[in-house]
Amino acid sequence: MIVGGGIGGSVLAGLLGRAGKSVTILERGTGPLQWIQPEILWPRTVETLSELLPKKRLAEAMISLHGISFFDGEGFSPVVKAEHFESASVQPWSTNPNRTRELLLGLSDFELRRGVEVVDLITDQGRVRGARARRIKDGREFEIEAEWTIGDDGGRSFVRQRCGINLNSRLFPIEFYTFPFRWPRSFATDRVHVTLNRDRLHGGIAAVAGVPLPHGAGFGIVGV
């Protein structure tokens, strides 16, 4: 049983399912996520995704990046180029994580129960042997047993806290605001575009970046 249907949990479910294991994902959300954030994937991650999803489906959710351009006052100039990625043997990919996640959750290698929230773990002599869950729709509670229970339920993981595993973290000094937009025709479709706010930092905005996505879409990021 995997609590939470994030990319990590859904990839694990797909791999375990194809290895012959019986896997169930309990996902609190009833549908695709509505919040927006960009995400960069590295080669090993894309390689693993390629084992689970056809290339045609992956192309719906991600695009390879070949550089980063910075605004110099007159136009965008490439600072990080494709040869830099090649020399480092790294090919980053820009993805819409919500789309990637939905493609993974659509795999037939495991059972997906949406609209289900875990409210407690079932333990026996110190070992977790399942969970008590509640259906969001009608509040009905039920128990589900599992040989292994895995938490992929976020930074404030209920599973981790219930097991007494602490995660020490601190706030990052910059807030990031994101928004979707149509990718400008004047922008290269395979590189990130960044504008640094060097002269007006007293206003609180450090930089603005645009990250391309497939099909003429893009994510904007504002660092505050």
Secondary structure, DSSP 8 states (H G I E B T S, - for coil): -EE--SHHHHHHHHHHHHTT---EEEES-SSS--S---EEE-HHHHHHHHHHS-HHHHTTTEEE---EEEE-SSSEEEEE-HHHHHHTT---EEE-HHHHHHHHHT-SSSEEEESEEEEEEEEETTEEEEEEEEETTT--EEEEE-S--EE---TT-HHHHHTT--------SS-EEEEEEE--TTS-TTSEEEEE-GGGGGGS--EEEEEEETTTEEEEEEE-
